[in-house]
């Protein structure tokens, strides 16, 4: 694969990744909030949305990072100063994974616990407003995480022209 192709593919996959992630916070979560009247249903729907996102999005982040790493490696071997920009783009893109572990796991665990309890018929102990507030918190954290691949894509698209 040529370096230019790897760079272009990384930018496209990073942009797609960010767009797919942002759509969850800007479209899917508002639909859940507008159409769900019971905490049990809200937790179940969030769990399904999380499940499908978890199937694809982390893998895309790693693949995008590997494309940036390949580009950075080829540029470094060619002694082009832009290699560092591509390394940074990959690092920023994959940083969504440790961000999840450090910042989102507590909220995720609460949501997973509430979904599991209500699925077993136990009361959640919270009304719809509290459940919605928890989902809004998750949505803001997820939106923040979604910006990481976007920042990587911006750096990746500017890398060769600005820092060559």
C-alpha positions, -999 to +999 in steps of 0.1 A: +000+000+000+013+034-009+019+060+019-006+083+003-032+056+001-027+047+037-029+083+048-061+089+028-077+057+041-068+066+077-084+101+073-115+086+057-119+058+083-112+082+112-137+107+098-163+079+094-156+066+129-160+100+144-192+106+124-207+073+135-199+079+171-212+115+171-244+103+155-251+082+186-249+113+209-266+137+185-293+115+170-298+081+187-297+093+223-321+121+217-345+097+201-342+074+231-349+103+254-379+115+234-396+082+230-389+062+262-412+066+292-398+038+314-363+035+329-364-003+322-369+004+285-343+032+284-316+010+300-324-019+276-322+004+245-290+020+257-275-015+262-284-025+227-270+007+212-238+001+232-236-035+221-237-026+184-213+003+188-189-019+207-189-045+179-175-020+154-161+012+167-131+001+188-119-020+159-122+009+136-102+031+160-074+005+162-074+000+124-073+037+118-044+040+143-025+013+125-029+031+092-015+063+108+013+043+123+022+028+089+021+063+073+043+077+101+068+048+098+071+053+060+075+090+063+101+086+091+121+062+069+119+088+041+132+114+066+101+136+062+093+157+093+056+151+088+060+116+103+054+130+138+020+145+128+008+111+116+021+094+148+002+121+168-030+116+146-029+079+154-022+084+191-051+109+194-074+085+175-067+055+197-068+077+229-106+072+228-100+037+243-081+048+274-106+077+277-133+051+279-115+031+306-107+061+327-137+084+322-166+064+310-164+030+327-180+042+360-211+056+341-211+025+318-210+002+349-240+020+365-260+017+333-250-020+328-260-027+364-293-009+361-301-027+329-293-061+343-313-055+375-344-043+357-341-071+332-344-095+362-375-076+373-358-057+401-369-020+404-342+004+393-349+028+422-350+058+399-376+076+379-374+083+342-359+118+349-330+103+368-325+076+342-326+102+314-300+124+333-277+094+335-280+088+298-274+125+290-242+122+311-231+092+291-240+110+259-217+140+267-189+117+277-194+098+244-195+130+224-162+140+239-147+107+230-161+110+195-140+141+189-107+122+193-109+104+159-121+137+143-090+155+157-069+126+143-085+130+109-079+167+108-042+162+117-040+134+092-055+155+064-032+184+071-001+164+079+016+163+046+007+198+034+014+218+066+044+199+081+063+186+052 
